[in-house]
Amino acid sequence: MQEPSSIHLWVMARAGVKVERCRVEAIEIKSSDTARLEISTMVRSWVNTNPATQGIASVQLRLVEGELRIAIQGAAQGAPFNWGEVAVETVYAENASSRRGMAFVANYHFEFLDTLIEGNVNAGLLVLAAFHTFHDGSHRSNYFSREFFHEAAL
């Protein structure tokens, strides 16, 4: 992946963004290409570091026939809620020359809500960022959440 060109930096400066350094950290690998990346640090069961979460309680990442898949267990008002399992859409390496997968993107589509999940593994923790978008006409605010997970004890 190329560094941003001077025209891109000029556009950012014109938009009021101060650019001191710019470094591209991830390359995109489609889920079907996960065999090209080392993803063993991601493939496991994860538990939220906050046992009282009202968001995502646990996550399971597993490799099924060469495809990385995610299953989420939510915690709605203290009761477990199974989000189901979906394919991870894209896996990202830690840099353009790396073969170590360290981040991913997945999408959940519910009747009333779409949730974009972005995750990365760093220092033995899984960090999930979730972007929740309502489309049920309820006029609720779309919202962002971030949660931290450690490997589940066996």
Summary of the structure (lengths in Angstrom):
residues: 154
radius of gyration: 17.5
end to end distance: 39.0
largest distance: 52.7
contacts: 401
relative contact order: 0.19
helix: 10%
strand: 53%
